Amino acid sequence: MLPWVEKYRPKRLVDIVNQEKALEKVKAWIESWFHGIPKKKALLLAGPPGSGKTTTVYALANEYKFEVIELNASDERTFGKIERYLNAAYTMDVFGRRRKLIFLDEADNIEPSGAKEIAKLIDKARNPIIMSANKYWEVPLEIRNKAEIVEYKRLGQRDILKALFRIVKSEGVFVPKEVLVEIAKRARGDLRAAINDLQNLVSGGTEDAELVLAYRDVEKSIFEALGMIFASDNAKRAKMALMNLDNTPDEVLLWIEENIPYVYYKPEDIARAYEAISRADIYLGRATRTGNYGLWKYAIDMMTAGVAVSGVKKKGFIRFYPPKTLKMLRDTKEERSIRESIVRKIMKEMHMSKLEAIETMQIFRAIFANNLDVAAHIAVFLDLGDKEIEFLTGDKEKAAKIKGKMLSIHRKLKETKTELEVRIEEAEAVEEAAEEEEVEEELEEEETEEKEEEVKEEEQPAKEEKGKKPKQATLFDFIKKK
Ligand SMILES: Nc1ncnc2c1ncn2[C@@H]1O[C@H](COP(=O)(O)OP(=O)(O)OP(=O)(O)O)[C@@H](O)[C@H]1O
């Protein structure tokens, strides 16, 4: 079955919705190629996922008769390929061969060394090059400077709903309107995600719509991660899939494991993928037993890159399934929101990345189960609430003990605070007294000096009387008068 995102991908530029400004720029740029090689030989389409960037490239090629050479920017093998295509003539030749347009996806995932190569290739190019990125600020500068940036907007809920209605109508299937609205809402501007959800739902029967949508709500990112892991033969890309996930590696492992047989079909490939997963499992187990969470890195490599390169994948649309052992996840939504809140607190207070914070949380779980004193200090430091403490200990009794210890830490902190305040006050009083003393001494000195002057003046009045200036009043005069 053809994936609907492909089946319903607009073939013409006019069918791309809500990106008029971007499309105008793209058209003007491609037309400039018909008058010679333009100053900016590359375009950088930048915007959120599923907003129509790839679709634009293919519709453009279709209308202006270009053949698209699509390459992945983060794959090193790409340079050699581009080099080959760069020498291809850009104008239609006598044999009627098509002009080539190079499309580099994921320009925000290029390594610095790759960036230099691509920049050189752009300089040499005689073909139009279009790059695409979600985060254009992460595209290496040397490439960004050589490209004209075209911004794509995040699609609105209404655009998405309209697209879903169109698909439902042309497939002749019935999906309740509320479900479509729900899908559109949860897609957060990503039309690809919405169309995939819809196809998932329809192919699985709408009776488990609620289940699929519930998973989609909390597991949106894990579905995307699975897509990335299983869709690529590229180890680096597969590893990157886990970068922004909220889930711990052991959970992700279950998801990947569950979906291996839906992705690979040759027995030897399936066996290879399971082999990679079991090695990842060994590393994870060792990490938990020894507390050496550095081992997670190897486990992640095995479960992503190791699985991704295990063999030939099924073509077309692949429906992913939640692991059976996690079927109860839906009921533990609250638990996951507690966990997320702990991770956020660790990130904030300890200035950590998400993965580091998740790793630290695992260490805290061991501490909370075994050392209540240290646990109480951590809880005070992170300002943890009752539910968060219970989650970390996994035991209500221990949690209650930790809370008792926290009370005494809070009390001590208060006492230390007041003690500190008293000491500060005392120190300030001593300082003030010293200052007063100094001022008095100065005053006395001034007074004696003045008295001496007066005596001198009285002694020789006649001599000085003539050219004497009136004496200017000083602050001390004023104080004396008082
Ligand atoms: N503006 C749009 N108009 C019509 N259809 C769209 C639009 N944006 C996305 N789609 C639909 O969503 C699917 C995914 O879009 P596309 O591949 O163009 O996304 P993208 O912006 O390239 O995303 P990514 O950055 O993740 O590669 C397409 O198959 C198409 O059906």
The ligand as an ORCA input file, in Angstrom:
! r2SCAN-3c Opt
* xyz 0 1
  N       1.782     23.194      2.390
  C       1.344     21.973      2.053
  N       0.342     21.831      1.161
  C      -0.115     20.622      0.828
  N       0.350     19.461      1.345
  C       1.343     19.533      2.221
  C       1.882     20.792      2.631
  N       2.824     20.569      3.536
  C       2.900     19.242      3.695
  N       1.998     18.607      2.907
  C       1.750     17.158      2.920
  O       2.522     16.575      3.960
  C       3.443     15.636      3.452
  C       4.819     15.976      3.979
  O       5.246     17.205      3.442
  P       6.739     17.508      3.030
  O       7.452     16.216      2.743
  O       6.744     18.512      1.958
  O       7.263     18.112      4.368
  P       8.647     18.856      4.643
  O       8.353     20.281      4.911
  O       9.620     18.537      3.583
  O       9.056     18.159      6.022
  P      10.511     17.711      6.566
  O      11.193     18.940      7.018
  O      10.165     16.840      7.739
  O      11.193     16.970      5.477
  C       3.373     15.707      1.937
  O       3.225     14.442      1.412
  C       2.125     16.483      1.627
  O       1.095     15.572      1.303
*
